Amino acid sequence: MTDSLVFEKEFFQEFEKRYGQRMDEMKMHKLMYFTQRESLLLHNAPAFSEEFYGWKYGPVLKSVRFSYKQCPDDPFHDVEGSLSLNDKKLVEAVLDRYGNCSSWVLSELSHGEYSWKRSRKGLSLDENGDKKLELNAMKADAAKELSRRNQKR
């Protein structure tokens, strides 16, 4: 399993190459969530081990939050390592599907996810919370997404 920071660095660099701009923090959180869900959908296994937390704007990774706070202009400059060819394909697939979406659209999409809703139980809308998203709930989201895609065929 690859370190989440290596995925984050790849997304940051590929997004800038594709779109000529830097990715904001919110978009990074959401693309990382959709990467994990896509990996569960395609491989029935997580792409990375870091866990998501159900904050008010959707699933977040604390490594993303820390990296953007430490160095907002180049948050992943000191990350070592590279992705496998399969992991790069996963990043490309997620960028193809979600890269053009605004951060707020991605946030709205993530708010529809069962795993996020489950992590928010008992919290007010404006409360961040600190409850982890359950992997089994994310697998349920992946299964639901696979079903949606199959219906479109």
Secondary structure, DSSP 4 states (H G I P E B T S, - for coil): ---HHHHHHHHHHHHHHHHSSPPPHHHHHHHHHHHHHHHHHHHSS-S--PPPEEETTEEE-HHHHHHHHH-TTSTTTT------HHHHHHHHHHHHHHTTS-HHHHHHHHHT-HHHHHHTTT--TT----PBPPHHHHHHHHHHHHHHHHHH-
